[in-house]
């Protein structure tokens, strides 16, 4: 196991390569108290992945302060890297992967899928016994949920446990991997008692349920990898089953009584999703 070293107290060399217009992962080996262009490069990557805002990094030459450290820790927790707050080799490797820089530190991030043209994204089979027949109902709705935790493995195990009596058709983990638990033709148990646009209905019978691994606090970002996978998956399902745009909803929109559910969380980027699949 690689061990990340303690953060240096001195600034990075002023001869370090300036951050490029293409967002990329800088070389590892610095932490809180460090200043320089490599810190700015790290911050730009964290902005790209929605762990920081442009306003948080707009001032200064690139200073690794409290906000940057907090963002690094959140990123590390989401990507199963020790949450030291120090930007070391393990964190750099995870950052490269998250940015889609598989070809090297200057490789571009993968764009969102082109709106209107979708194929089914790769999925990992993880069958759940928690389903029933649709009873002849057509699929015309997609319901998005958050899992209420950041532990994808635990969420997957819960939905595959027959004692839980809950499931979804798909789960999108924080690294962007998509798991399929229930076949589209079957009725997964994800929505409970509900209505659609104010009309009581069997939401489970007519919908596809997608769980997104997120604690639902409204403070934990939905990762860049998740959003790209979710746009591809939702776009494919919308296209495949001719789902109207206004039938792509959150659990909070269909659960009764109103207020019973709040997912997906308040910080979920609905505009990005809708623009991506429209």
QUIJOMO-V744659 format. One record per residue. N is the residue number from 0. PSI is psi in radians with two decimals (999 if undefined). Layout:
n = {N,N}
psi = {PSI,PSI}
This chain:
n = {0,1,2,3,4,5,6,7,8,9,10,11,12,13,14,15,16,17,18,19,20,21,22,23,24,25,26,27,28,29,30,31,32,33,34,35,36,37,38,39,40,41,42,43,44,45,46,47,48,49,50,51,52,53,54,55,56,57,58,59,60,61,62,63,64,65,66,67,68,69,70,71,72,73,74,75,76,77,78,79,80,81,82,83,84,85,86,87,88,89,90,91,92,93,94,95,96,97,98,99,100,101,102,103,104,105,106,107,108,109,110,111,112,113,114,115,116,117,118,119,120,121,122,123,124,125,126,127,128,129,130,131,132,133,134,135,136,137,138,139,140,141,142,143,144,145,146,147,148,149,150,151,152,153,154,155,156,157,158,159,160,161,162,163,164,165,166,167,168,169,170,171,172,173,174,175,176,177,178,179,180,181,182,183,184,185,186,187,188,189,190,191,192,193,194,195,196,197,198,199,200,201,202,203,204,205,206,207,208,209,210,211,212,213,214,215,216,217,218,219,220,221,222,223,224,225,226,227,228,229,230,231,232,233,234,235,236,237,238,239,240,241,242,243,244,245,246,247,248,249,250,251,252,253,254,255,256,257,258,259,260,261,262,263,264,265,266,267,268,269,270,271,272,273,274,275,276,277}
psi = {2.31,2.42,2.23,2.39,2.87,2.64,2.40,2.68,-0.25,2.78,2.72,2.69,2.42,-0.14,0.02,2.61,2.31,2.61,2.33,2.87,-0.50,2.21,2.28,2.93,2.19,2.92,2.59,2.97,0.58,2.92,-2.73,2.33,-0.26,2.55,2.71,3.13,-0.49,-0.58,-0.76,-0.67,-0.72,-0.78,-0.70,-0.67,-0.69,-0.56,-0.77,-0.64,0.09,0.52,-0.30,2.87,2.78,-0.60,-0.59,-0.43,0.17,-0.39,2.64,2.91,0.08,1.50,2.19,1.54,-2.78,-0.71,-0.70,-0.74,-0.75,-0.69,-0.71,-0.74,-0.72,-0.76,-0.78,-0.76,-0.73,-0.48,0.33,0.72,2.48,2.26,1.21,-0.39,-0.07,2.38,1.63,-2.86,-0.73,-0.74,-0.69,-0.76,-0.74,-0.65,-0.74,-0.80,-0.75,-0.61,-0.21,0.36,0.95,-0.33,-0.03,3.03,-0.32,0.09,2.56,2.67,2.51,2.35,2.85,2.67,2.60,2.21,2.40,-0.15,1.88,2.41,2.81,2.22,2.84,2.39,2.69,2.14,2.20,1.23,2.39,2.51,-0.04,1.42,2.94,-3.08,2.67,-0.21,0.53,-0.01,2.47,2.65,2.11,0.21,2.54,2.20,2.19,2.43,2.80,2.65,-0.24,0.33,2.92,0.29,1.58,-0.70,-0.73,-0.72,-0.72,-0.77,-0.69,-0.77,-0.23,-0.04,2.07,-0.44,-0.40,-0.51,0.56,2.69,3.12,2.92,-0.69,2.68,2.25,1.96,2.99,-0.35,0.11,-0.13,2.46,2.21,2.37,2.10,-0.59,2.40,2.58,-0.58,-0.18,2.86,1.79,2.79,1.45,-0.43,-0.45,-2.71,2.29,-3.10,2.84,2.06,0.71,-0.04,2.11,2.39,2.88,1.58,-0.74,-0.65,-0.42,0.05,2.85,2.27,2.27,2.09,2.30,2.19,1.89,2.50,-0.17,0.18,-0.32,-0.06,-0.45,2.10,2.57,2.21,2.79,-0.75,-0.71,-0.82,-0.71,-0.78,-0.70,-0.70,-0.76,-0.80,-0.84,-0.70,-0.72,-0.81,-0.70,-0.79,-0.79,-0.70,0.16,0.84,2.20,2.60,-0.69,-0.03,0.17,1.83,2.92,2.83,-0.62,-0.42,-0.36,-0.29,2.42,2.55,2.76,2.39,-0.09,-0.55,2.71,0.30,2.67,2.81,2.88,-0.43,0.16,2.36,1.45,-0.64,-0.75,-0.76,-0.86,-0.68,-0.61,-0.57,-0.08,999}
